[in-house]
Amino acid sequence: MQDHLTQFPKRLSRRMALKGLAAFVFAVSEWGCASSAVPSSTPPTPTATLPPGSVIYTYTGQTQVLAVAWSPNGKRVVSGSRDATVQAWDAFTGQHAVIYRGHRDAVTSLCWSPNGQRIASASLDKTVQMWDAATGEQRLTYHGHSAGVTSVSWSPDGKSIASGSSDKTMQVWDSSTGRLLYTYRGHTDEVTAVLWSPDGSRIATGSIDKSVHICDASSGNHLYTYRGHTAEISAVSWSPDSTYIVSGSFDKSVQVWDASTGVALYTYRGYNVKQANANPAAGVLPALIYATAWSHNGKRIAIVTQEYCGDDCGVVVTWDALTERHLIFYPTSPMLTLAWSPDDRHFAVVLENGNVIAGGQTVVQITQAL
């Protein structure tokens, strides 16, 4: 955690970026203090006729964003920042934000409870904190990890939370009491991604050790290890029917595979970027993969990748999940992550607004997905 932002190479993992950004986080003065605010946002634009990639608005109430998540009903978005704050706000006006100031270091990952009443936030301060989504009141703090927490996921039944950490573990604990249920220690390096399967039966974990592990959610027993990648895992996402996983890696590939057997369906590599610029329907060849996200209806996969337009550009790529048919390619500023809205019509994208190394901002944009 000692890296400085100015020492970063230009092609970084989201995990490494978080480490460097954390060096610039200032300590907050109160623990667990929430307040209401109404940040300004660009007025939303009607979306019925906008093409994919069109910006609906940019949320300006938070300017050092690292993580974002939609509420289950699609009405609110929560964003976490390297300034250690979390904000929950109206998804299409950006107003009526609740600001939670309980963390002491950068917020790296967020998830909503299935009923939308609670939010869990993971941080480099080694904790996961749970708070009331309406009031910002702190409900619980989990202190089980010995290093920064990189990922958090709520069980579909709402009873448990899984958290992954740079301490190389994935821990599952009771969401009501914070009581540890079990610790999974199968990885040999930092855990970068944790995600519960939609049917609640399994948990997928990605790691710098280049593997994705599948565990039994009730016992923590190891079920399968996927070793198709040749570099660290940056993101994982389940298909809505819990059958397949899409994993992104710094080996510059996105792989779709059977979560039970590990049999690969395909590796998405797209086409050359010059072809994509000339003909957006042609697709692109992914570089470093920063995020993967399976749409809620199961039809599409979206990724965030970098480098195609030089150091000042990122790319969102979307394709048909089963046929690999390319659907969307659009460039924008460098990005950290994205999330589908529950109705799959929009993305919440975290992207740079100015050069971060030179002191620029990272903000959330709501964009047209389809």
Stockholm file with secondary structure:
# STOCKHOLM 1.0

chainA/1-370         MQDHLTQFPKRLSRRMALKGLAAFVFAVSEWGCASSAVPSSTPPTPTATLPPGSVIYTYTGQTQVLAVAWSPNGKRVVSGSRDATVQAWDAFTGQHAVIYRGHRDAVTSLCWSPNGQRIASASLDKTVQMWDAATGEQRLTYHGHSAGVTSVSWSPDGKSIASGSSDKTMQVWDSSTGRLLYTYRGHTDEVTAVLWSPDGSRIATGSIDKSVHICDASSGNHLYTYRGHTAEISAVSWSPDSTYIVSGSFDKSVQVWDASTGVALYTYRGYNVKQANANPAAGVLPALIYATAWSHNGKRIAIVTQEYCGDDCGVVVTWDALTERHLIFYPTSPMLTLAWSPDDRHFAVVLENGNVIAGGQTVVQITQAL
#=GR chainA/1-370 SS CCCCGGGCCSSCCHHHHHHHHHTTCCCCSSSSCEEEECCCBCCCCCCTTCCTTCEEEEECSCSBEEEEEECTTSSEEEEEETTSCEEEEETTTCCSEEEECCCSSCEEEEEECTTSSEEEEEETTSCEEEEETTTCCEEEEECCCSSCEEEEEECTTSSEEEEEETTSCEEEEETTTCCEEEEECCCSSCEEEEEECTTSSEEEEEETTSCEEEEETTTCCEEEEECCCSSCEEEEEECTTSSEEEEEETTSCEEEEETTTCCEEEEECCCCHHHHHHCGGGCCCCCSEEEEEECTTSSEEEEEEECTTSTTCEEEEEEETTTCCEEEEEEESCEEEEEECTTSSEEEEEEEESCGGGTCEEEEEEEECC
#=GC SS_cons         CCCCGGGCCSSCCHHHHHHHHHTTCCCCSSSSCEEEECCCBCCCCCCTTCCTTCEEEEECSCSBEEEEEECTTSSEEEEEETTSCEEEEETTTCCSEEEECCCSSCEEEEEECTTSSEEEEEETTSCEEEEETTTCCEEEEECCCSSCEEEEEECTTSSEEEEEETTSCEEEEETTTCCEEEEECCCSSCEEEEEECTTSSEEEEEETTSCEEEEETTTCCEEEEECCCSSCEEEEEECTTSSEEEEEETTSCEEEEETTTCCEEEEECCCCHHHHHHCGGGCCCCCSEEEEEECTTSSEEEEEEECTTSTTCEEEEEEETTTCCEEEEEEESCEEEEEECTTSSEEEEEEEESCGGGTCEEEEEEEECC
//
